[in-house]
């Protein structure tokens, strides 16, 4: 009797794990887990150690996307929201942005403190910035931007955002 309970529990647990892994590999679909704080060590093996310290940028909720991408909601005063994503750069050339670079009408490259930043923009619409720094990939996304708003944030986020491996 006791053995059958253990077997049944094992089968259910195995099914749940296989289902979770299947969800992670669905094309174009994200699986996100609400997260408390900026230490993603238990699942992703890193923590975000620094974010912009300006009063106009306030940290909101965080979550883990697809088991390896940290996403932090950033409130930009007075009434804008941006999402910063961070992931370990595994050298595979993956994109961690909320949208594909192909979704934007224009792109340009900017240099900030020796870091190359790809800026993607659609006039009057969303904007996204991607960069690599110290072994991590970063992506900052806003649904709606005002003229020069993201341009003013590039320097702040590239210089002040940092992460470190913990596992």
C-alpha positions, 0 to 999 in steps of 0.5 A: 500500500505504501509503495503504491502511494510513493509510485503515484507521487513519483509519477505525478511529480514526473508529469509536472516536471515534463509539462513545465519543460514542455512549456519552456520550449514553446515557440514564442511563448513565455513562462513567467514566475513572479519573483521577490527581490533581485536575487535570482540565484535559486533558478537562474544563478545570478543576482542583479546588484545595481539599478539606476539610483535616480529618484525618477526611476523606481523599481517595481515588481520582478519576475523570472521569464523562461527560467533564465531571464530576470525582468524588473518593472521600472517606473519612470516618473511621472507616469511611464513604465519600462521593463529591464531584462537581464540574463547570463550571456551564454554566447548563443546570440540569443535575444532577451527582449520583450519584442523581436528587433524585427518588430521595430521600424528603425534601429541605430547603434549608440556607444555608452561608456564603451558599451555598444547599445542597439536602439530599436524604435517605432515612431510614436510607439515602443522602443527597446535598447539591447546591450551586453556588459560584463557577461550579461545581456540587458534589454530595456523596453517601453511601450510608449515613449516621448521624444528623447525619453529613451535617449535620456535613459540609455546612459543611466541604465547602461552605466548603472545596471549590473549583475553578477553570477552567484552559482 
